Amino acid sequence: MLKSGHPNLADARWLGGAVLVAAFLAATAAIAGVRINTSCSLPLGIYLRTRALDARLIEFCPSEPFATESSERGYRTHGTACPDGSVPLLKPIVAVAGDCVVLSAEGIRVNGRLLPKTAPLFRDAVGRTLHPWPFGVYVVPQGTVWVASTYNRGSYDSRYMGPIRISQIRARLRPLWLL
């Protein structure tokens, strides 16, 4: 007989089965192109992979040194999708080739329009120093995009990484179900 307060064998089997079912469902969802967003950069919910090139939401693996910084600071969780052993970022595209981007302490302006909640921060939520991309005027070159969350002012995006190469994009996404 097990001591009081210890799980019995049936509880352990149930928990093990639940973990296996959850792992199977997560793997099936990933293969089917379903992405579950739990970050604060976008609304929580389920997103679907799409082939539509006009989809303005992307999943990408950041380049160095941003990959290491975002992983070590916990901005991204561990996973196997990116070469650095962390999960990709999900961000909206805010500027494409030919657009004029102005980055300043005020935020990101695209073709003259200031995007809400895009002012770069100089410290993250736990007080670590952040280094914004150099303030200035940029014309987005072919082969790159700028990404930024207008949903959360603390998002780690082009405010700090600058333009994202199109080759870094793993998928384009559309929302399926949002909380």
Contacts in CASP RR format, 6 or more apart in sequence:
PFRMAT RR
TARGET T0000
AUTHOR 0000-0000-0000
METHOD contacts of the structure
MODEL  1
MLKSGHPNLADARWLGGAVLVAAFLAATAAIAGVRINTSCSLPLGIYLRT
RALDARLIEFCPSEPFATESSERGYRTHGTACPDGSVPLLKPIVAVAGDC
VVLSAEGIRVNGRLLPKTAPLFRDAVGRTLHPWPFGVYVVPQGTVWVAST
YNRGSYDSRYMGPIRISQIRARLRPLWLL
2 8 0 8 1.000
7 15 0 8 1.000
29 35 0 8 1.000
29 36 0 8 1.000
33 48 0 8 1.000
33 49 0 8 1.000
33 171 0 8 1.000
34 46 0 8 1.000
34 47 0 8 1.000
34 48 0 8 1.000
34 49 0 8 1.000
34 176 0 8 1.000
35 46 0 8 1.000
35 47 0 8 1.000
35 48 0 8 1.000
35 49 0 8 1.000
35 59 0 8 1.000
35 90 0 8 1.000
35 171 0 8 1.000
35 173 0 8 1.000
36 45 0 8 1.000
36 46 0 8 1.000
36 47 0 8 1.000
37 43 0 8 1.000
37 44 0 8 1.000
37 45 0 8 1.000
37 46 0 8 1.000
37 47 0 8 1.000
37 90 0 8 1.000
38 44 0 8 1.000
39 89 0 8 1.000
39 90 0 8 1.000
40 151 0 8 1.000
40 152 0 8 1.000
40 154 0 8 1.000
40 155 0 8 1.000
41 89 0 8 1.000
41 90 0 8 1.000
41 91 0 8 1.000
41 149 0 8 1.000
41 151 0 8 1.000
41 152 0 8 1.000
41 154 0 8 1.000
41 155 0 8 1.000
41 156 0 8 1.000
41 157 0 8 1.000
42 57 0 8 1.000
42 90 0 8 1.000
42 91 0 8 1.000
42 92 0 8 1.000
42 149 0 8 1.000
42 151 0 8 1.000
43 151 0 8 1.000
43 175 0 8 1.000
43 178 0 8 1.000
43 179 0 8 1.000
44 178 0 8 1.000
44 179 0 8 1.000
45 175 0 8 1.000
45 176 0 8 1.000
45 177 0 8 1.000
45 178 0 8 1.000
45 179 0 8 1.000
46 175 0 8 1.000
46 176 0 8 1.000
46 177 0 8 1.000
46 178 0 8 1.000
47 57 0 8 1.000
47 90 0 8 1.000
47 173 0 8 1.000
47 174 0 8 1.000
47 175 0 8 1.000
47 176 0 8 1.000
48 173 0 8 1.000
48 174 0 8 1.000
48 175 0 8 1.000
48 176 0 8 1.000
49 59 0 8 1.000
49 171 0 8 1.000
49 172 0 8 1.000
49 173 0 8 1.000
50 172 0 8 1.000
50 173 0 8 1.000
50 174 0 8 1.000
51 172 0 8 1.000
52 172 0 8 1.000
52 174 0 8 1.000
53 172 0 8 1.000
55 172 0 8 1.000
55 173 0 8 1.000
55 174 0 8 1.000
56 92 0 8 1.000
56 93 0 8 1.000
57 90 0 8 1.000
57 91 0 8 1.000
57 92 0 8 1.000
57 93 0 8 1.000
57 172 0 8 1.000
57 173 0 8 1.000
57 174 0 8 1.000
57 175 0 8 1.000
58 90 0 8 1.000
58 91 0 8 1.000
58 92 0 8 1.000
58 93 0 8 1.000
58 145 0 8 1.000
58 147 0 8 1.000
58 164 0 8 1.000
58 169 0 8 1.000
58 170 0 8 1.000
58 171 0 8 1.000
58 172 0 8 1.000
58 173 0 8 1.000
59 88 0 8 1.000
59 89 0 8 1.000
59 90 0 8 1.000
59 169 0 8 1.000
59 170 0 8 1.000
59 171 0 8 1.000
59 172 0 8 1.000
59 173 0 8 1.000
60 88 0 8 1.000
60 89 0 8 1.000
60 91 0 8 1.000
60 147 0 8 1.000
60 164 0 8 1.000
60 168 0 8 1.000
60 169 0 8 1.000
60 170 0 8 1.000
61 67 0 8 1.000
61 81 0 8 1.000
61 82 0 8 1.000
61 83 0 8 1.000
61 84 0 8 1.000
61 88 0 8 1.000
61 89 0 8 1.000
61 168 0 8 1.000
61 170 0 8 1.000
62 70 0 8 1.000
62 82 0 8 1.000
62 89 0 8 1.000
62 161 0 8 1.000
62 164 0 8 1.000
62 168 0 8 1.000
63 161 0 8 1.000
63 165 0 8 1.000
63 168 0 8 1.000
66 156 0 8 1.000
66 160 0 8 1.000
66 161 0 8 1.000
67 82 0 8 1.000
67 83 0 8 1.000
67 84 0 8 1.000
67 86 0 8 1.000
68 84 0 8 1.000
69 75 0 8 1.000
70 76 0 8 1.000
70 86 0 8 1.000
70 89 0 8 1.000
70 156 0 8 1.000
71 78 0 8 1.000
71 84 0 8 1.000
71 85 0 8 1.000
71 86 0 8 1.000
73 124 0 8 1.000
73 128 0 8 1.000
75 156 0 8 1.000
76 82 0 8 1.000
76 86 0 8 1.000
76 87 0 8 1.000
76 88 0 8 1.000
76 89 0 8 1.000
77 86 0 8 1.000
77 87 0 8 1.000
78 85 0 8 1.000
78 86 0 8 1.000
78 87 0 8 1.000
79 85 0 8 1.000
79 86 0 8 1.000
79 87 0 8 1.000
81 87 0 8 1.000
81 88 0 8 1.000
81 170 0 8 1.000
82 88 0 8 1.000
88 170 0 8 1.000
89 147 0 8 1.000
89 156 0 8 1.000
89 157 0 8 1.000
90 173 0 8 1.000
91 147 0 8 1.000
91 148 0 8 1.000
91 149 0 8 1.000
91 155 0 8 1.000
91 157 0 8 1.000
92 147 0 8 1.000
92 148 0 8 1.000
92 149 0 8 1.000
92 150 0 8 1.000
93 145 0 8 1.000
93 146 0 8 1.000
93 147 0 8 1.000
94 108 0 8 1.000
94 110 0 8 1.000
94 115 0 8 1.000
94 146 0 8 1.000
94 147 0 8 1.000
94 148 0 8 1.000
94 150 0 8 1.000
94 158 0 8 1.000
95 101 0 8 1.000
95 108 0 8 1.000
95 110 0 8 1.000
95 111 0 8 1.000
95 140 0 8 1.000
95 145 0 8 1.000
95 146 0 8 1.000
96 140 0 8 1.000
96 145 0 8 1.000
97 140 0 8 1.000
97 141 0 8 1.000
97 142 0 8 1.000
97 143 0 8 1.000
97 144 0 8 1.000
97 145 0 8 1.000
98 139 0 8 1.000
98 140 0 8 1.000
98 141 0 8 1.000
99 110 0 8 1.000
99 111 0 8 1.000
99 139 0 8 1.000
99 140 0 8 1.000
99 146 0 8 1.000
100 110 0 8 1.000
100 111 0 8 1.000
100 112 0 8 1.000
100 137 0 8 1.000
100 138 0 8 1.000
100 139 0 8 1.000
100 140 0 8 1.000
101 108 0 8 1.000
101 109 0 8 1.000
101 110 0 8 1.000
101 137 0 8 1.000
101 138 0 8 1.000
101 139 0 8 1.000
101 140 0 8 1.000
101 146 0 8 1.000
102 108 0 8 1.000
102 109 0 8 1.000
102 112 0 8 1.000
102 136 0 8 1.000
102 137 0 8 1.000
102 138 0 8 1.000
103 109 0 8 1.000
103 120 0 8 1.000
103 132 0 8 1.000
103 133 0 8 1.000
103 134 0 8 1.000
103 135 0 8 1.000
103 136 0 8 1.000
103 138 0 8 1.000
103 158 0 8 1.000
103 159 0 8 1.000
103 162 0 8 1.000
104 135 0 8 1.000
104 136 0 8 1.000
105 119 0 8 1.000
105 120 0 8 1.000
105 135 0 8 1.000
106 114 0 8 1.000
106 119 0 8 1.000
107 114 0 8 1.000
107 115 0 8 1.000
107 118 0 8 1.000
107 119 0 8 1.000
107 120 0 8 1.000
107 159 0 8 1.000
108 114 0 8 1.000
108 115 0 8 1.000
108 118 0 8 1.000
108 146 0 8 1.000
108 148 0 8 1.000
108 158 0 8 1.000
108 159 0 8 1.000
109 115 0 8 1.000
110 146 0 8 1.000
115 148 0 8 1.000
115 150 0 8 1.000
116 150 0 8 1.000
117 149 0 8 1.000
117 150 0 8 1.000
117 151 0 8 1.000
117 152 0 8 1.000
117 153 0 8 1.000
117 154 0 8 1.000
117 155 0 8 1.000
118 148 0 8 1.000
118 149 0 8 1.000
118 150 0 8 1.000
118 153 0 8 1.000
118 159 0 8 1.000
119 153 0 8 1.000
120 130 0 8 1.000
120 132 0 8 1.000
120 133 0 8 1.000
120 159 0 8 1.000
120 160 0 8 1.000
121 130 0 8 1.000
121 153 0 8 1.000
121 154 0 8 1.000
122 129 0 8 1.000
122 130 0 8 1.000
122 132 0 8 1.000
123 129 0 8 1.000
123 130 0 8 1.000
124 130 0 8 1.000
124 154 0 8 1.000
125 154 0 8 1.000
130 160 0 8 1.000
131 160 0 8 1.000
132 159 0 8 1.000
132 160 0 8 1.000
133 158 0 8 1.000
133 159 0 8 1.000
133 160 0 8 1.000
133 161 0 8 1.000
133 162 0 8 1.000
138 146 0 8 1.000
138 163 0 8 1.000
140 146 0 8 1.000
140 163 0 8 1.000
141 163 0 8 1.000
143 165 0 8 1.000
143 166 0 8 1.000
143 167 0 8 1.000
144 163 0 8 1.000
144 164 0 8 1.000
144 165 0 8 1.000
144 166 0 8 1.000
145 163 0 8 1.000
145 164 0 8 1.000
145 166 0 8 1.000
145 169 0 8 1.000
146 158 0 8 1.000
146 162 0 8 1.000
146 163 0 8 1.000
146 164 0 8 1.000
147 157 0 8 1.000
147 158 0 8 1.000
147 164 0 8 1.000
148 155 0 8 1.000
148 157 0 8 1.000
148 158 0 8 1.000
148 159 0 8 1.000
149 155 0 8 1.000
149 157 0 8 1.000
158 164 0 8 1.000
END
